[in-house]
Amino acid sequence: MMNLIEACAVVAKQRPSDSLLVATMGAMFAFDRIDMEAAGGDASRRPPGRISSVPLMGGAAGLGLGLALAMPERAVVVVDGDASLLLELGGLVTVANARPDHFLHVVIRNGTQFSGLGNLATLQPSLSFAGLAREAGYTHTEVIDSAETWARRFTELLSQPGPTFVELMVEQVPPRTGSGFELSEMPDLQFSRMGTELTALQQWLGTTP
Amino acid sequence: MSSVKLSDFSIPASACIDVMARNRVDHVVTVPDWVQLALHQRLEEGLPGVRLVGCSSENQVVTVGAGLALGGKRPLLMMQNQGLYNCINTLRAVSLDAQMPLVFMVGQFGREYANLGQPSTASRRTMVRIMEPLLNAINVPFLCLDSQADLVRMDEAYALAHARRTAVVLLVSAPMAWR
């Protein structure tokens, strides 16, 4: 098993500079941390080409597919969550049917919702997402449970023709809740960042209407 | 029996295709709709310059459409009224919060023919009757395609969507015609 930071660091370090990255919320926070550390704390130096599907569970694969169809010359990495993917399981069929090349769909399989907070169990812990993706028609599917294998396989998986799916077995982050715990108010950034990132991505891609 | 003549309200699929071309639509993203079946069949046969992207749910229609638009394309999102109800949260995220301009073409499935030419809010069917009030409530502009003459509203929809950075919904009132 690997932890979430290790899983996302492979993507952050190895994805091509002109590639596009779509992430759901858990992975988004990991990429924020990795990118900020790499940029020496200077947000303006964070790598471009990323958009977060937030707050929108289940939306990452669709956003990534649209980008891949619009810009087939660019590789697209989607980092999904297991609970998010369960919301739009039919999206596996949608992606497979459209057959985008250099499209790497990763699911972070940690078996929890609100990971690192309340750690509610996701449904059907024995469900094989890689098996579902294979049945849906993804060209290549894999289950990877070590950071070393993931780091070694990433570039080849991203360069595959047709959509590729990887189920990454990731450790749970310990929960923080308990007696007396209070949830902090959700910051405005959570509701504005998708729009901010969308505008920035349009500018970077040169697709602003 | 209704005395309404359906052909007065049916938009020919071929006329719709002409207006899509004028609006430079390059992708149609869809969960198919009974009301727009004639157009779906034409799209499935293949149209030069238009890629048809079928989806398993309307939430995916919205996100795939958003990704295409983000990548510089001009998608048209086609679905049924039931489908729009299904994807309100995704529309909220993508077009209301993130302000991605998107144009939807939504069939008013279940609209009784006697209601054609009357306000849809007077329909006896909930599925039809609540559509316009719902769109008003969530501040999404809509334009009604009640006959072929209204197709010019697709031009208006794309202009409005981009000017206001929002979703705009074209409501198709009657089953499209196979011509």
Interface residues (C-beta under 8 A of the other chain):
Chain A: I51 S53 P55 L56 G58 G59 A60 A61 G62 L63 G64 L65 G66 L67 A68 L69 A70 M71 E88 G90 G91 V93 T94 N97 A98 F191 S192 M194 G195 L198 L201 Q202 L205 G206 T207 P209
Chain B: H27 V29 R51 V53 G54 C55 S56 S57 N59 Q60 V62 T63 V64 G65 A66 G67 L68 A69 L70 G71 G72 K73 P75 N89 T90 A93 V94 D97 A98 Q99 M100 P101 H162
